[in-house]
């Protein structure tokens, strides 16, 4: 049994899966969400419930937030602040804006608490099994204190530097995933138009230098026709907009990024902002009159990798912190 009491706020698509990993691994977990049905489902699985964010911070050692917007995180953190002291840790797991996470972290730190941002990457289906990757931005002492928890939530854990660095890197990876999605869409539609079998196309892409994480996951639900990866066009637009903002502020004259923003603005204008993001391919399906589906692909993704103890990833060229090697598993506490 783990001695640390963990609070978890936000049981949506990703949050519910992350909180489930803690429960499955016998952490002491208290949950909160605006939807009482989600809370009830967790209580049935052994979690505790709470009166709200303030009581949650009072009763727990660490509180994790996994919420849909920076505004939602801000409201929750401001409500919890009176209960923060030197024994408390706030962990932000939403994809958020660097400046906002730094502002909220400073409020927590002023009261003696510790703050950490730990956005996740690698698809909802991997959050379910504890095999997702986690970027952690915080001081080294806080990182080491929370590593057993992070190694349960995810498989590969990267300490990115001070608070704010993880948010910037997470936005960057979402930009790359979006670029991969758009090129996969263009590749699939072009091959279909050129008379090439789509099942053969999928395998050619997968075994070649043209493959990517996005191809091996999202192309499958595109070809199935479900297009369901639990991610919507408004979220893509938010992330690629944040990436463009980082580049503009740093004086980098990007060329592909503005075009991607235009494409998603057009997709939202046609299909609505809550449309599933892989349905950006519908722009090309409609333009060509082709249907990009093929038999044998799943309607949604399931992670078939067995759950494994997570570990810290040490960047090449950096010396490992004392006593830690590349793949040494994080030791469970207690």
N, C-alpha and C positions, 0 to 999 in steps of 0.2 A: 504494500500500500504506500502511496506517496504522501508525504507529510504536508506538502504545500496545498493550500486551498485555492482553487482556480475559479474565477468567475468568467462567464462567457456571455457577451451581449451581441445578439444578431445571429439568428438561426436560419438564415436564408440559404440560397444555393450552396455557397462555399462554407459559410459559417456553421451550418448544421452538420456538414461532413467533418469539419475540423473538430467541433465539439464532440462528435461521435467517436473520433479517434482517441480523445482523452478519456472518455467514459469506458470505451472498450479496453483501454489499458489501465483501468482501475484508479484513475485520478479522482480526487474529491472535487466534483464539479457542480457549481451552481449556475443556472442559466436564466437569461432574461430576453424576452422579445415582445414586440408590440402585439404579435399574434398569439393569443392564449392557447390555440390548438398546437402550435409548434412547441410551446413550453410543456404542455400536458404530455406530448409524445416523449419528450426527454425525461420528464419526471417518471413516466412509466418504465423507462430504461434505467432508472437509478440515480438520476440527477436531482439536485434540490432546486426549489424555486425561491424567488425573493420578491420583496415589495417594490423593487425598482433599483436604478443604478446606484443611488446613494447608499442604500442598505447593502447592496452587493459589495461595494468597495469597503464598507465597514467590516463585513464578515469574511472577506477573502484576502489572501496575500498578494495575488496577482489578478488583474482583470484584463481580459482580452476583448477588444471591440472588433467586429467584422460587419460593417454597416455599408449601406448603398451610396452614401455621399459624405464629403467632408463636413457638411452642415450637420448631418446626423451625429457624426463623431464628436463634433464640437459641443453640441447640446448635451450629450451624455457625459463627456469629460467635465464640463462646467458643473453639472449636477453632482458628480462624484467628488469634486475637489475638496469640499469641507472635510471629507474622511481620509484624505491623503496625508501620510506622514512618512518617516524614514523607513518604515517596514513595508511600504506598498510599492507595487510595480504596475504600470499601465502598459499594455502591449497593443499596438494598433496593427491590425491585420488587413484592413481595407486598402485598396489601391487609392492613394491620396496625393494631394499636392504637397510638395516639399515644404513650402513656406508655412502651410497650415499645420502640418505635423510638428514642425519646429516650434511654432507658436504655442500649441497645446502642450508639447513636451516641457517647454519652459515653465508653464503654469504648474505642472505636476512637480517639476524639480524645485521650484521656489518653495514648495511646501515640504521639501525633503525627500520626496518620492523619486523613484527611478522610472524612466520612460524608454520604450523601445518600439521601433516600427519594424514589423516583420511581414511584409506582403508575400504572397505565395504565387508560384508560377508552375504551369505544367498541366493545366486542365482540371476541371471539376471532378472528372472520374478518378483522378489520382488523389484528390483531397479525401475521398471516401476511404481510401485504404492506407492513409498515412504515408504515401509514397511521393507526395508533392515536394517541390523544392521551395526553400524559404530563404529570403534575403533579410538579414537582420542588421539594422542600423542603430547603434547605441555604443556606450562605453564598454570596454573589454570586461570589466568586472560584472556588469549586469548581464552581458552575453554569457559568461561562464556560469553564472548563477541560474540562468534560464535554459541553458543548453539541453538538460534532460527533458524539459517540457517541449522545446522546439524539435528535438530528435524523435519525440513521440508523434507530434503533429505532422512532421515531414521526414523525408529520406535524406536529402542533401541540404545542408545548412551552411550558408555563406555569410560570414561577418563582413559587412560592406564598408564599415567605418562609422563615423559619427551619425547621429540622428539626421535624417534628410537624404543620406546617400542611397538608402534602400529604395526610397520612393522614386528617385531619379532613375535608378537602374531598372526598376519594375516598369516604369513608363517606356523606357527604351526597349525592353523585351516585348512589350505589347505592340510597339511600333513594328518591330521585326516580324512578329506573328501576323500582323495585318498585311504587311508587304508580301509575306509568304502566301497568305490566303488569296490575295488579289492575283498573284502570278499563277497559282494553282488553278484559279477560275479561268484565266486566259488560256492556260495550257490545255485544260480539259475541253473547253469549247472549241478551240482550234483543232485539236485532234479529231473530235467528233465531226467537225465540218470537213476535215480532210479525209474522212472515211476510215479512220483507224478505230478499232474496237476499244471501248472504254475500259473493260476489265484488263486488257493487255496494256493499255496506256497507264493505268494505275500501277501495275507491277513494274513497268519500265521506269516510271518515276521513282518508285520506292527503292529499287535496287541500284539506282544510279547516283551520280554526283548531284542530281537535281532534287534529291529527296529533302525532307525537313520534317520536324515534329508536326507541323500543321498538315502537311500532306498525309502523313501516316495516321492522323486522327480525323481532321475535318474533311478531307477529301472522301473519306468513307461515308460520313453522314450526308455529304453532298450527293454522292452517287446513289445512296439509299433513297434519297428524296425527302427524308425527314428534316434534314438541315439543322438538327437539334443538338447544339452544344451548350445550351444554357447561357448563351451570351448574345446580347442584342446590339443593334446598330448604334443606339445612343451611347452605349458604353464604349464602343470602338471610337466613335467620334470624340468622346471626352479624352480618351487616352492618346490618340494621335494628335489631338489639339494640344495636350500638355507637352508632348514631345516637341512639336513645332515651337512652342513657347520657350522651352529650354534651349533649343537651337538658336532661335532669334535673339534671346538674351545673351547668348554666348558668341553672337556674331558669325554664325555658320550659315552660309548661303545654300540651303538645301534645295534640291530640284524634285526628287521623287516625293518627298513628304507633302508639299502643297497639292500635288496631283492626287494623292491618296485622300486628302481631306475633301477635295472637289468630288471625287468618286463617291465617297460616303455621304456627302451632303445631297448628292443626286439620288442615291439609294434611299435615303430617309424621305426625301420629297416624294418619291414614287411609292414606297412601300410602308412608310411610317417608322417612327423611331424605335418602336418595340419589336420590329421585325428581327428574326434571328439573323445574326451577322453573316453566316455562310450564304444566305439568300441574296447577297450582293451579286452572286452569279446570275440571278434572274435578269439583271440589266442586259447581259450578253445572251441569255436564253431568248429574251424577247426580241433583241436586235437580229438574231439569226433564225428564229423560229425553231430552234433545236431544244430538245429536252435532255439534260445531262443527268441521266440515271442509268444504273446498270444492276443486274441481279447479283445477289450474294453478299451485299454489304449490310451492316447492322444499323438499326434506327437510332441507337445511341451507344456511347462508348462505355465500356466496362474495363477497369484496370485488372488485368489478369496476372500482374506481378504479385508474388506473395509479399505480405507486409514484412518489412525488415526494420531493425533498429536503425535510426538515422545516424548520421555522422557529420562532423564539420568538414567542409571543403576548404583546403588551403590553397590560395592562388599561387600558380607557378611563379618562382622567383622571389616569393616572400618566405621568410623563415617562419616555421611553425612556432606558435607560442609554446613556452616551456612545457615539456611533458606531453605534447600532443603530436601525433603523427597523422599522416594523410587520412587513413581510413580507420583509425581507432574509434570504435563505437563510443558514443557518449554514455557515461555510466549512469545508470538509474540512481536516483537518490533514495535514501531510506532503507 
